[in-house]
Amino acid sequence: MDVCPVDCIHPRKDEPEFETASILYIHPEECIDCGACVPACPVAAIYDSVDSTPGSQQSLIEANAIYRPDDADAFAQAEALVKAHIDAHPELMSVDPAERAAAHAE
């Protein structure tokens, strides 16, 4: 995502994991909490804080904490968490992006 001023959203298009990643990950140690990614996310899946992240998506916070660019083991662990999350919450994957975006305004 090109809006991040510190380039903490991975994998980038030029990183090998980009084609196979289930989601884009936000590196929590690199993120400066500027919020630029929140409105830019095309599927409204980024929240402005851990506290505002819905309970149904809390497990994805751990996946973001685990993921590291160019670390195959970390990528596999993060992807396993994401896939388990998707399997446990198929209803989230069927929510229209516009509806998810509206939830941010509430």
N, C-alpha and C positions, 0 to 999 in steps of 0.2 A: 504494500500500500504506500503510495507515494506521498501521503500527507504527513507522515511521521518525521519530525525535525531531527530525531536522533537515530532513525533507521533501526528501530527495535522490533519491527514486525517481520517475522520470518515464517517460512522460507520466502526469500525474495525470488523474483522471476529468474534471476541468474544463479540461484542455488539449486543443487541437484535434487533436493527433496521437494521442490515446488510441484512437480508433476504428480507426485504420489501422496502428498500431504492431504489429510482429511479436512484440516482447517489451517488458517494462518495463526501463528502463535505470537504472543506479545511477551518479549523477554522482560520479566519483572524487575531485574536489576538494571536494565538499560532504560526502561521507561521513565520519563520525567513527569508523568501525569498531567500533560498539557491538555488532553481531551480532544485533540484534533482528529483522532481516529473515530471517535464516537459517531458523529454525524456522517462521516465518510464511509463507514462500513456498509457495503451494499446489501447485507442481509440483517442489519441492525442487531448484530450479535455481540457488540462491545458495549460495556457499561462504564460509567464514569468513575466507579470505585468498586472495590470488593463488596462493600456494604450494599450497594445498589444492584449487585448481581443477584438475579432470582435464585432461590434455593435449588430450583431444578437445574441450574447450570453451575452450581458451586464446584462440582467435580472437575470442570474444565479449568478452574484456577490452578489446580495441581498439575494438570497437563502442561499448562503454560510455564509453570515453575520448573518442570523437568526438562522441557525441550531446550536443546542447545544446537546452534548451527554446526554442521560438520561433525556431529557426534552421533554415529549410527545407533549406538545403544540407547542414548537418551531419546532419539527420534522414535525408536521402536517402543520404548516405554510410554512416551507421550501419546503416540498413535493408539496403543492398546487401551489407554484410559479413554481417549476420544471415542473409539469404536464401542467400548463398553457403555459409555454414556449414550451414544446413538441407539444402541440396542435397548437400553433401559428406558429411553424417552423418544420413541418413534414419533410421538405426537408433536414434538418440537420441530422435527424436520419437515413436517407438513404445514407449519404455520407460514402464511404468506409474508414475505419480507415487509410489505407495507404495514401489515398488522403488527409485526414486531417493532417497526419504527414508531408506530402510534403508541406502543406500550412505553417507550422512552419518555413521551410527553406527559404521561400520567403522574 
